[in-house]
């Protein structure tokens, strides 16, 4: 149990550090934007970030954390960054950008449909148990005509399959298959 709490505290600390780093960079950028042109401000912040890593390790650059990578990718969108790179190769920055793009689209295009709400699943199961001779198409038709809930017969079969297979094994009552199972 204590391992769980240690991991939770570690991940919260990491998340807060990530957010605070990004917020600090954003505030510095807004401050620099007020003083001069935004492209120049972004370039100055980009160079300062790289120099800070050099000074921290006495000319030995350390591996960048995720918040530093994200901020470098974001600032690089505002000016010609290829001439300003010091601690990483241009291919590395492009790789970070590609990885972020892939993560975004992986999140955006999650596989599968949303689950059916619990109350509708319970209703389908109840209808299947109360009417053991009704098939999946009839249950779906009754839901759509009488209640205005539009689900496909396949959804009815999948929703009632867990109960149906269990009941079918015990008593042979519930079977939503159109053929003999």
C-alpha positions as CSV (number, residue, x, y, z in Angstrom):
1,X,0.0,0.0,0.0
2,X,2.8,2.4,0.8
3,X,4.4,1.7,-2.6
4,X,1.2,2.9,-4.2
5,X,1.2,6.2,-2.3
6,X,4.9,6.7,-3.0
7,X,4.2,6.2,-6.8
8,X,1.2,8.5,-6.6
9,X,3.2,11.2,-4.8
10,X,6.1,10.8,-7.3
11,X,3.7,11.1,-10.3
12,X,1.9,14.1,-8.8
13,X,5.2,15.8,-8.1
14,X,6.4,15.1,-11.6
15,X,3.1,16.5,-13.1
16,X,3.2,19.6,-11.0
17,X,6.9,20.2,-11.9
18,X,6.0,19.8,-15.6
19,X,3.1,22.2,-15.4
20,X,5.1,24.8,-13.4
21,X,8.0,24.6,-15.9
22,X,5.6,25.3,-18.8
23,X,3.8,28.0,-16.9
24,X,7.1,29.7,-16.0
25,X,8.3,29.6,-19.7
26,X,4.9,31.0,-20.8
27,X,5.1,33.8,-18.3
28,X,8.7,34.6,-19.4
29,X,7.5,34.6,-23.0
30,X,4.7,37.0,-22.2
31,X,7.0,39.3,-20.4
32,X,9.4,39.3,-23.4
33,X,6.6,39.8,-25.9
34,X,5.6,43.0,-24.2
35,X,9.2,44.3,-24.5
36,X,9.8,43.5,-28.2
37,X,8.8,41.5,-31.3
38,X,7.5,38.0,-30.4
39,X,9.8,36.1,-32.8
40,X,12.8,37.8,-31.2
41,X,11.4,37.0,-27.7
42,X,10.9,33.4,-28.5
43,X,14.4,33.1,-29.9
44,X,15.9,34.7,-26.8
45,X,14.0,32.4,-24.5
46,X,15.0,29.4,-26.7
47,X,18.7,30.3,-26.4
48,X,18.4,31.1,-22.6
49,X,16.9,27.7,-22.0
50,X,19.8,26.0,-23.9
51,X,22.4,28.0,-22.0
52,X,20.8,27.3,-18.7
53,X,21.4,23.6,-19.4
54,X,25.0,24.2,-20.2
55,X,25.6,26.2,-17.1
56,X,23.9,23.7,-14.9
57,X,26.3,20.9,-15.9
58,X,29.4,23.0,-16.6
59,X,29.4,22.5,-20.4
60,X,28.1,18.9,-20.1
61,X,24.5,19.2,-21.3
62,X,22.1,16.9,-19.4
63,X,19.2,15.1,-21.0
64,X,16.2,17.3,-21.3
65,X,13.0,16.5,-19.4
66,X,9.6,16.4,-21.1
67,X,8.6,20.0,-20.1
68,X,11.9,21.4,-21.6
69,X,11.3,19.4,-24.8
70,X,7.8,20.6,-25.1
71,X,8.8,24.2,-24.5
72,X,11.6,24.0,-27.1
73,X,9.1,22.5,-29.6
74,X,6.6,25.3,-28.9
75,X,9.0,28.2,-29.1
76,X,10.5,26.8,-32.3
77,X,7.2,27.4,-34.0
78,X,7.6,31.1,-33.7
79,X,11.0,31.8,-35.4
80,X,13.7,30.2,-37.6
81,X,15.1,27.9,-35.0
82,X,17.7,26.0,-37.1
83,X,20.4,28.6,-36.7
84,X,19.7,29.0,-32.9
85,X,20.1,25.3,-31.9
86,X,23.1,24.7,-29.7
87,X,22.5,21.6,-27.5
88,X,20.5,19.4,-29.8
89,X,20.6,18.5,-33.5
90,X,17.8,19.8,-35.7
91,X,16.8,16.2,-36.4
92,X,16.3,15.7,-32.6
93,X,14.0,18.6,-32.4
94,X,12.0,17.4,-35.4
95,X,11.9,14.0,-33.8
96,X,10.4,15.5,-30.6
97,X,7.8,17.3,-32.7
98,X,6.9,14.1,-34.6
99,X,6.6,12.2,-31.4
100,X,4.3,14.8,-29.9
101,X,2.2,14.8,-33.1
102,X,1.9,11.0,-33.0
103,X,0.9,11.1,-29.3
104,X,-1.7,13.7,-30.1
105,X,-3.3,11.8,-32.9
106,X,-3.1,8.5,-31.0
107,X,-5.1,10.2,-28.2
108,X,-7.4,11.9,-30.7
109,X,-8.3,8.7,-32.6
110,X,-8.9,6.2,-29.8
111,X,-10.2,2.9,-31.0
112,X,-13.7,1.8,-30.4
113,X,-17.1,3.3,-29.7
114,X,-18.1,4.7,-26.3
115,X,-19.7,2.2,-24.0
116,X,-23.5,1.9,-23.8
117,X,-24.8,3.6,-20.6
118,X,-25.2,1.3,-17.7
119,X,-29.0,1.9,-17.4
120,X,-29.5,0.9,-21.0
121,X,-27.4,-2.3,-20.6
122,X,-29.4,-3.2,-17.6
123,X,-32.6,-2.6,-19.5
124,X,-31.4,-4.9,-22.4
125,X,-30.5,-7.6,-19.9
126,X,-33.9,-7.3,-18.1
127,X,-35.7,-7.5,-21.4
128,X,-33.7,-10.5,-22.5
129,X,-34.4,-12.3,-19.2
130,X,-38.1,-11.5,-19.2
131,X,-38.6,-12.5,-22.8
132,X,-36.4,-15.5,-23.4
133,X,-37.9,-16.2,-26.9
134,X,-37.3,-12.7,-28.2
135,X,-34.3,-12.5,-30.5
136,X,-31.7,-9.7,-30.6
137,X,-33.5,-8.0,-33.5
138,X,-36.8,-7.9,-31.6
139,X,-35.3,-6.5,-28.5
140,X,-33.5,-3.8,-30.5
141,X,-36.8,-3.0,-32.4
142,X,-38.8,-2.7,-29.1
143,X,-36.2,-0.4,-27.7
144,X,-36.3,1.9,-30.8
145,X,-40.1,1.9,-31.4
146,X,-41.3,2.1,-27.8
147,X,-38.6,4.0,-26.0
148,X,-36.7,5.8,-28.8
149,X,-33.4,4.1,-27.9
150,X,-31.6,3.2,-31.1
151,X,-29.2,0.3,-30.7
152,X,-28.3,-2.3,-33.2
153,X,-29.2,-6.0,-32.7
154,X,-25.5,-6.8,-32.5
155,X,-25.2,-4.3,-29.6
156,X,-28.1,-6.1,-27.9
157,X,-26.4,-9.4,-28.4
158,X,-23.1,-8.2,-27.0
159,X,-24.8,-6.5,-24.0
160,X,-26.8,-9.6,-23.1
161,X,-24.1,-12.1,-23.9
162,X,-22.5,-12.1,-20.5
163,X,-25.7,-12.9,-18.7
164,X,-27.0,-14.9,-21.6
165,X,-24.1,-17.3,-21.7
166,X,-24.3,-17.8,-17.9
167,X,-28.0,-18.3,-17.9
168,X,-27.9,-20.5,-21.0
169,X,-25.3,-22.8,-19.3
170,X,-27.4,-23.1,-16.1
171,X,-31.0,-23.3,-17.2
172,X,-31.1,-22.9,-20.9
173,X,-33.5,-20.0,-20.8
174,X,-31.8,-17.0,-22.2
175,X,-30.5,-17.2,-25.8
176,X,-30.3,-14.2,-28.0
177,X,-28.6,-16.0,-30.9
178,X,-30.7,-16.2,-34.1
179,X,-29.7,-19.9,-34.4
180,X,-29.3,-22.7,-32.0
181,X,-26.3,-22.1,-29.8
